[in-house]
Amino acid sequence: MKMFDVYPVYDVEIVKGEGSFVWDSKGERYLDMYGGHAVISIGHTHPHYVEMLTNQLHKLGFYSNSVKISMQEELADKLGKLSGKEDYQLFLCNSGAEANENAMKLASFHNGKSKVLAVKGAFHGRTSLAVSATDNPNIVAPVNKTDHVSFLPMNDEAALEAAFAAYGNEISSVIVEGIQGVAGIVVATDSYLKKIRSLCDRFNAVFIADSVQCGCGRSGKYYSHDWAGVKADIYTMAKGIGNGFPIGALSIAPHIEPRYGMLGTTFGGNHLACAAAIAVCDVIAQDNLIENAGKMGKYLMDEIAKLPNIKEVRGKGLMIGIELFEDTAAIRKKLVFEEKIFVGSSGNKNVLRLLPALNLTKEHCDIFLTSFAKLLK
């Protein structure tokens, strides 16, 4: 049997990681400015994270949600305090796609409606409903196509108002990333997010804040939507909350009432996943990593803006998009193979993404800035 060939990959095998560095099978060290798609939030192999997972594995690796798992309650408490949403409810699953899938499903259960408004450029996952709300026809199979989802331009308040005026009573939910990652780091304006909140309130629709990539403190606030000073009804999470261990979650406002059977999962909230996520919460709180993400992100963006041949730098915190005047493929390849630095691509070929660990230091930033400046010249 061979692997199903769906990923273009660099010919590099990473076998070890520590902090913001990784090593390949030949012993070469790389600076990780991408964190494996924004997954590595507290650094590779953080001692507390390793200890928590190791200790839990020695005690119990898995049992199902048919019994009480007190670690879930501990995680809910810590996520509530860290995010400032202590009165919200937590549902645990396994991935960002699953979180978004369940969020749209839960919204429909809640208000009995079926229409979803999504945003052009959106990426919400690859499962059936999540991919139907993803603005990429190349990954939507015929079986995934649905009339339930409509796409509106990002930050276009007039289009949003027109959509609600046309079929507001049919709209179950609006799903939006606070910062679009795959689209090339496109930031939702405060005014746009406030407009979504007001229209959802008026028409009894559910505001779903996709925080899979832009959450977990990456933007300098726990949820990037928090910059707008609004509260969503459901926040979806994954990636950084597990630092590499697969875990997804929904943070659900108190007015959305649960009932037995409406959502379910075999592996969601298992003991190892909870151990990983609790460790991440501990480190973020103890080391003030949300504050650090804001500080280091500002430093990086300010310094990048001074470099030659930069069209635009955008983002918040350590979710940064660098737009050049040309395709970034060549410079990304040189960063990997010549400078030993990992960065990310995006759906916009002229934009590369920086999504490093939240405990990134100024020294790490300067390594990247020096190498990047050399290549730009």
N, C-alpha and C positions, 0 to 999 in steps of 0.2 A: 504493500500500500504506500502511496505517496501523498504529500500534502495537497489539498485542494488549492490551486494557485490563484488566490484572489488579492494578494498583497504585493505591490512592488517594494522591494526591500534593499537596503544598503548591504553590501557584503561585509558586515561587521557582526560578530557575535559577542554580546555583552554577558559577562559571566560573574561580575562582582560590582558592588556599589557601596559607597560610603558618603554620606552627606550629599553634596552636590557634584560628586565625581563618580564615574563608572569606569570599569576596566574591561577590555576585550580579551578574547581567548589567547591573544599574542602578548598580553601584558601591557598594552598601550592604555594610557589614562586619557579620559575625555571629561570635559566640563559639560554637565547636563543642564542646558538652559531650556529644556522642553519637558522634562519630568514625565516622559511617556504619555503624552496627551493630557497634561495637567493633573496627572494622578499622584505624583510624588509631592506631597504637601509638607512633610516634616523631614525630608531627606531620606536617602536610602539607608536601610539597616540602622535606623535610630535605636540606640540601646534600650530605651524604655519600650519601644514598639516590639523589638525582638524578644525582650523578656516577657512581656504580656502574652504574646502569641505562644512562646515556648512553654510557659507555665500552664497556660490553658490547655495546650495539646497534651501535656502530661496528665491533666485531670480528665478532660472530656473533649473530644473533637466535635461531636455533633449529637444532638437529639432534636426531635421535631417540635413544632409549635403546638402540639397537643398537650404539652406540659408547661408549667411555669418556668420561664427563663429570666431570673432576676437581673441578669446582665443587660437585658433589653431595657428594663426600667432605669438602670444606672445610666445607660447610654442616652435614653430619652431625657433624663434630668440634666445631663451634661450638655447635650446639644441644645436644649431649651435655654440654659443659662448663657452658653457661648453665643447663641444667635439672638438672644433677647426675645425669644418667642416661647416663654415658659408656659403660657396657657394653651399652646398648640398641642396636637396629638401626633404621635409618630407611628408610621407604618414602615416596616423594613422589608426590603426586597434584595435584588442581586446586582442590578446594573442601572445605568441612567436611562436606557431605553425602556426598561421595565418600570422604572419610576414614572416616566412620562406617560407610558401606556396606562398605568393604573390611575394616574392623576386625571386624565381625560375621561376614563371610565367612571371614576368616583364622582366627577363633576356631573356626568350624565345621570348617574343614580340620584344625585342630590336634588337636581332640579327637573328631572324628567325630560330634558331637551337633548338634541342630538347634534346641533351645528357647532363646529369649532372654527374660530378665527386664529390663523397663524400668520407669520410674517415672512415676507420674501427674504430668501437667504437663510432661513431657519434650518437648523439641524437638531432633531429631537430624538433620533435613534433609528434602528433598523427593524424593530418588531412591527407588527401589522398596522396598528393605529398610529404609533409614533412615526413610522416612515411615511404614512399618508400625510402627516403634518410637517414633513421635511421637504424643503424646496429643492429637490434634486430628482428629476424624473428618471435618471439613470439607475437609481437604486430602488425605484418603486416598481414592483412586479405587477402584472395585470390583476392578480388576486388582491393586491393591497389598495387598488384604486377605489376611491369613494367620493361621493358627492357631499359628504358631511363636512369637508374641510375647504375653507376659502383662504387665499393668501392675499395679504395687504402689504403695501410698501412700508418699510421700516420708518418710523418717526413721522408718518403722514397722518396727522390728526384729522384732517378733513376726510380722508378715505375711511378712517375708523368710524367717524360720526355717520358717514353715508352708509356704511355697512350695517350699523345698528339701526339706522332709520329704515333701511330696507327690510331687514328681517331680525330685528332685535329680540322679538319674543321667541324666536327659534334658537337663539344662540345659547348654547350650554356653557362654553368656556372660551376664553382667550388665552393662548399660550405664547409666551415670549421670553427669550433669553435677555437678561439685563445687559449682557455684552455678547454679541454673536461671535462664537469662536471660529467655526469652520468657514464662515463667510468672510473672514479676514479681520476680525476684531472691530466690529461695528457696534458702537455704544448707543443704547437706547437713551433718549433724552429724558430728563426729569419730567418735563411737561407731557411727553408722550405716555409715560407710565402713569402719571396722575390722571390723564384722560381715560386710560384703560380702567383705572380704579373707579372713576366716577360713572362711566357707562355701565360697567359690570354691576355696580350698586343699583343703578336706575333700572336695569333690565333683568335683574336676578340671574346674572351670569357669574361664573366662577373665574377668578383671575388666577391663572397658573403661572408661577414664576419658575421657569426652567433655570435652575442654578447648578446644573450638573458640572459645567465647566467653570462658570463665573461665581460659584459659591465657595464655601469653606474658607472664607477669609481672603481669597486670592485678590480681590479688588481693593482691599484696604478696609472693607466692612464685611461682616460675615456673609451676607447676600448682597450682590452688586445692586439689586433692586432697592436696597436700603438707602442708597444715595439720593433717591427721589423722595424719601420721607413717606412712602406709602407701605401698606401691608397687603401682601397677596393673600388669597384664600388657601392656596396650596403652593408650597415650595418643593421642588424636586431636587434630589441630591444624589451624588455618586462620586466617582473619581477620587478627589482629594480626601474624602471622609474616611477612606480605608487605607490610604497611602500604599496601594498596591494589592490589598486584599479585596476581592470582589464584594462590593456592598452598595446597595442603593437605598434610598429612603424618601418618604414623603413626610413633610411637616404640614399638618392639616389644622386649619382654624377651628376653634371650638364650636362654631355654629353648624359645622358639617357633622352630622351624627352618624356613627357607625351602626351596622347591624351584622349579625353573624352571617358569614358566607359571601358578603359582597366583594371582599378581597381575600386572597389567600396565596400562600407560597410554601414550598417545601423547605428550601434552603435559606430563605430570607430571615435575617436575625439570628442565624446560628451562632453557637458559642465562640467560634474562632473569629467570625466577622465582627461580633460585638467587642471582643478583646482588642481587635485591631482598631476599631473606631473609637473606643474608649481611650486607648493609648494616644491616638491622634488628638482628641479633645484635650487630654492632659497636657500634651506638649505645646499645643497652640496657646492654651491658657497660661501655662507656667512661663513660657518664653516670649509672650507678647508677640506672636508671629503675625497677627493681623496688622498690628501697628508697624511691624518690620516690613511687611509686604507693601504697605503704603509708602513707607520711607524709601525703600530700595527701588520701588517702581518709579517714584518721582525722580530719583537720581539717574536711573537708566534712561528714562524718557527725555530728561533735560539734556543729558550728554549725547544721546543718539541724534537729537535734533540739531546738534552743532556739526554733525558729520557731513561730508560732501555727498551729493547724488541721492539725497533722501527726499522723497516726494512728501511723505507724511508719517508722523508717529502718532499712534492713538491707542487708547486703552485706559485702564485704571489699575493701580497697584502692579502686581506681577502678572498681569494679563495684557500683553503688549503686542501690537501689530506694527510692523515696519514696512511701509509701502515704498518700493523703488520705482524707477521709471521703466523697468524691464522685468522679465521673468526672473524669479529668485532661484530657480533650480540650480544654476551654475554656482552661485555664491553659497548656497546651502551645501552643495557637494564639496566645495573647497573648505568650508568651515569644518566639515566632518573629517575629511581625509588629509587636509593640510594643517588645519589649526586645532584639530581634535576637540571640536565643540559641536554639540547637538542642539539644533534649533528645529522649529516645525514649519511645515508648509500650511497652505490654506486653500480654500476654494477659489480665491483670487490669486492667480499665479504670480502677481507682482508683490504679494504680501507674505512675509515670513512672520512666524509667531514665536514669542518668548513666553514660556509657561514654567518657570523654574520652581524649585522648592521655596516655601515661604520663609525658610531660615537662610536664604541667600545672603551673602555678606558683600560689603563694598569691594573686597578683594576679588571675589568671584565676578562681580560686575566689571571691574577694571580689566580682568583677563579677556572677557568677551569684547569690551569696547576697543581694546588695543588690536585684537585680531580682526574685528569687523572693520575698523577704520583702515587697516592695512589693505584689506581686500577691496574696499570701496574705492581706494585710490588707484 
